[in-house]
Amino acid sequence: MVLAGGAGRRYGGPKAPVFLGPALDVLRDGGCDPVIAVLGAGAHQTRARVDLTGVEVVENPGWAEGMGSSLRLGLATATRLPGVSAVCVHLVDMPGVTATAVARLRARAHPGCLTRACYDGEPGHPVVLGRDHWAEIITTARGDQGARAYLRRHAAHVTTVECGDVAAGYDVDER
């Protein structure tokens, strides 16, 4: 799942029209199927510029609330898709993430997993959330924190996977 709903205030506009295509490719090439894209600000522009063939696209009318609302909507969408036991949550503005990193995380995916990429020991994205956790995350994800508080509360059960050798965990905030 790619969270691509933000307005990109520091960037100068929505990032999805620029970064969503490559983010979708990273998930597909990393073995994710199906792929969900949660759009918000700039959804019309994104649909005009990005090939969304084969992608489960949902538009978040509450995108201004922050990443938490997009995560809730994306997980609610995933619950309706047959055979999905875990979701790899990727942020649209992280072009340094690679398909190799996604595949590495996916190798540990199962319904009870909480797995996150780390870069030189620092936790980052993508994050793989097993289905067993979705209901509680949907009820607790708020603002721009997404599942951060949930992962912190369940830190003893979070598996970190070093990805710094195959990817970079930076996000793009400015043009």
Solvent accessible surface area in square Angstrom, and as a share of the most:
residue,aa,sasa,rsa
1,M,7,0.03
2,V,0,0.00
3,L,11,0.05
4,A,2,0.02
5,G,6,0.06
6,G,47,0.45
7,A,22,0.17
8,G,15,0.14
9,R,189,0.69
10,R,180,0.66
11,Y,17,0.06
12,G,60,0.58
13,G,14,0.14
14,P,35,0.22
15,K,22,0.09
16,A,3,0.02
17,P,9,0.06
18,V,60,0.35
19,F,31,0.13
20,L,0,0.00
21,G,22,0.21
22,P,78,0.49
23,A,5,0.04
24,L,1,0.00
25,D,70,0.36
26,V,26,0.15
27,L,0,0.00
28,R,90,0.33
29,D,111,0.57
30,G,3,0.03
31,G,36,0.34
32,C,17,0.10
33,D,132,0.69
34,P,58,0.36
35,V,5,0.03
36,I,6,0.03
37,A,0,0.00
38,V,0,0.00
39,L,1,0.00
40,G,9,0.08
41,A,10,0.08
42,G,27,0.26
43,A,10,0.08
44,H,157,0.70
45,Q,83,0.37
46,T,0,0.00
47,R,114,0.42
48,A,82,0.63
49,R,149,0.54
50,V,15,0.09
51,D,106,0.55
52,L,28,0.14
53,T,107,0.62
54,G,76,0.73
55,V,17,0.10
56,E,70,0.31
57,V,35,0.20
58,V,24,0.14
59,E,86,0.38
60,N,9,0.05
61,P,129,0.81
62,G,32,0.31
63,W,77,0.27
64,A,76,0.59
65,E,82,0.37
66,G,11,0.11
67,M,53,0.24
68,G,0,0.00
69,S,7,0.05
70,S,5,0.03
71,L,4,0.02
72,R,49,0.18
73,L,50,0.25
74,G,0,0.00
75,L,0,0.00
76,A,29,0.22
77,T,3,0.02
78,A,0,0.00
79,T,58,0.34
80,R,161,0.59
81,L,30,0.15
82,P,124,0.78
83,G,82,0.79
84,V,18,0.10
85,S,45,0.29
86,A,23,0.18
87,V,8,0.04
88,C,8,0.05
89,V,7,0.04
90,H,2,0.01
91,L,25,0.12
92,V,15,0.08
93,D,18,0.09
94,M,9,0.04
95,P,63,0.40
96,G,13,0.12
97,V,3,0.02
98,T,47,0.27
99,A,26,0.20
100,T,72,0.42
101,A,0,0.00
102,V,0,0.00
103,A,43,0.34
104,R,78,0.28
105,L,0,0.00
106,R,100,0.36
107,A,88,0.68
108,R,122,0.44
109,A,40,0.31
110,H,96,0.43
111,P,61,0.39
112,G,32,0.30
113,C,6,0.03
114,L,3,0.01
115,T,2,0.01
116,R,37,0.14
117,A,0,0.00
118,C,10,0.06
119,Y,26,0.10
120,D,129,0.67
121,G,54,0.52
122,E,118,0.53
123,P,78,0.49
124,G,14,0.13
125,H,37,0.17
126,P,0,0.00
127,V,5,0.03
128,V,2,0.01
129,L,2,0.01
130,G,0,0.00
131,R,83,0.30
132,D,103,0.54
133,H,25,0.11
134,W,3,0.01
135,A,74,0.57
136,E,75,0.34
137,I,0,0.00
138,I,46,0.24
139,T,91,0.53
140,T,57,0.33
141,A,2,0.02
142,R,128,0.47
143,G,26,0.25
144,D,88,0.46
145,Q,88,0.39
146,G,5,0.05
147,A,12,0.09
148,R,118,0.43
149,A,42,0.32
150,Y,7,0.03
151,L,10,0.05
152,R,155,0.57
153,R,131,0.48
154,H,44,0.20
155,A,64,0.50
156,A,100,0.77
157,H,130,0.58
158,V,29,0.17
159,T,53,0.31
160,T,75,0.44
161,V,9,0.05
162,E,72,0.32
163,C,0,0.00
164,G,31,0.29
165,D,106,0.55
166,V,43,0.25
167,A,15,0.12
168,A,40,0.31
169,G,32,0.31
170,Y,114,0.43
171,D,71,0.37
172,V,29,0.17
173,D,38,0.20
174,E,128,0.58
175,R,191,0.70
